[in-house]
């Protein structure tokens, strides 16, 4: 690929199906194709640092659907099939709803599969980032395009963190320019956000969020009060004029996906006396860890109160169905969230859903103790026989 042209390549031993004299359509939902692509790139274009950009569709549950195969690629599946040996320095996802802390953890070295040091992603459903603007600022000293500019990054010295920060900075400028043009485009960009995450720090976020979940669960006689308080922090209070926590799905009560901003939720929890002192302290620790993990981020005006550089990573926290009876609040949403589990979900769907490292790590099945964030939700919302006491029948 050059500025004004592209050269067709033979797939070599990695992609024998990809020939110069014939057409071939790979299965975009098959992670082995992505593994072969990484094999090809690393074999033919070795470099001190490597980056991967994936452009397709996604939901935060699965990614890269293939129309002919009629399936999607699983997010944990991708990490497991590609493997740790194909780690890269930086990954960008031009995919909707992929700015999740669970996704970041899945593609970190902590989960044991494919990993990256820095992840750049869009938490909401939005158009691509501004790559023309981004790459316009990456030039070697002495390049004609560098003349008279002091804002360029030298690719020989640029780190993954530098590039992640640059992508967000120019992405924000591009969205501002789009908003200034007005019309339908301005309305569309009003509910957009993006962030870059340091995945060397996401293990600390996982540990801190799980500690927060345990503190909420350990409320003893006040545990029910703590649950109600946390749900109210998520949902807001219309009578008091308190808006819900930012939700990047824009379909807050759809059940299957409820992607609330992690830092914004933790900030509210840190100030909520109803949760108890231990949970408030744990929330502050988790908020600090999240802040360290988010390298850079932006949120447009549709996300009121967005804090750049802190917000922009979501956490699955199903909101329930407000039409359900009070005693069953959240159960329908949890049933619809069967993808969010440490377990596979049968041969029909496997491996596209389930088997999340975020839900698995730190949890002990059938010990009767809430160990992590997943088990806290399961204890609250699983209406099966014993499932919510970490039988994991979710």
Helices and strands as residue ranges (DSSP letters): H 31-44, E 51-55, E 62-66, E 71-74, H 75-82, G 84-86, E 88-94, H 101-106, G 109-111, E 116-121, H 131-135, G 144-146, H 160-180, H 183-189, E 193-198, H 202-217, G 220-222, H 223-235, E 259-261, H 262-270, G 273-275, H 277-293, E 294-299, E 314-316, G 326-328, H 331-336, H 357-360, H 373-381, G 387-389
